[in-house]
């Protein structure tokens, strides 16, 4: 089972709290854009931490990401 990132957790929690019927289309686009930016920043932070660690000497970050997070948190 892959781990859940902090951004994925927040998206799920907010999705449970916010009622989609009251969100306007433009607000929805802004939310999606903000989530995608947050996912990208989070991945960059995890990659920076990985590269600073000893693990980076034994395998690539992409391999680590797939193994730990299962390829989740990709912004499209």
QUINORCOR-V91777 format. One record per residue. RES is the residue in one letter. D_CENTER is the distance of its C-alpha to the mean C-alpha in Angstrom with 1 decimal. Layout:
res=RES d_center=D_CENTER
res=RES d_center=D_CENTER
//
This chain:
res=X d_center=16.0
res=X d_center=12.5
res=X d_center=10.8
res=X d_center=8.3
res=X d_center=5.7
res=X d_center=7.1
res=X d_center=5.0
res=X d_center=5.5
res=X d_center=8.9
res=X d_center=9.7
res=X d_center=9.2
res=X d_center=11.5
res=X d_center=13.8
res=X d_center=14.3
res=X d_center=14.9
res=X d_center=17.5
res=X d_center=19.1
res=X d_center=19.3
res=X d_center=21.9
res=X d_center=21.1
res=X d_center=24.9
res=X d_center=25.0
res=X d_center=22.2
res=X d_center=23.8
res=X d_center=22.6
res=X d_center=22.0
res=X d_center=20.0
res=X d_center=17.8
res=X d_center=17.3
res=X d_center=16.6
res=X d_center=14.0
res=X d_center=12.2
res=X d_center=12.5
res=X d_center=11.3
res=X d_center=8.0
res=X d_center=7.6
res=X d_center=8.9
res=X d_center=6.8
res=X d_center=3.5
res=X d_center=6.5
res=X d_center=8.1
res=X d_center=5.9
res=X d_center=6.3
res=X d_center=9.8
res=X d_center=10.6
res=X d_center=10.0
res=X d_center=12.0
res=X d_center=14.6
res=X d_center=15.1
res=X d_center=15.5
res=X d_center=17.9
res=X d_center=19.8
res=X d_center=20.3
res=X d_center=23.0
res=X d_center=20.8
res=X d_center=20.5
res=X d_center=24.2
res=X d_center=24.0
res=X d_center=21.2
res=X d_center=18.8
res=X d_center=15.2
res=X d_center=14.4
res=X d_center=16.5
res=X d_center=14.8
res=X d_center=11.2
res=X d_center=12.8
res=X d_center=14.9
res=X d_center=12.5
res=X d_center=9.3
res=X d_center=11.4
res=X d_center=9.8
res=X d_center=6.9
res=X d_center=3.5
res=X d_center=6.4
res=X d_center=7.5
res=X d_center=11.1
//
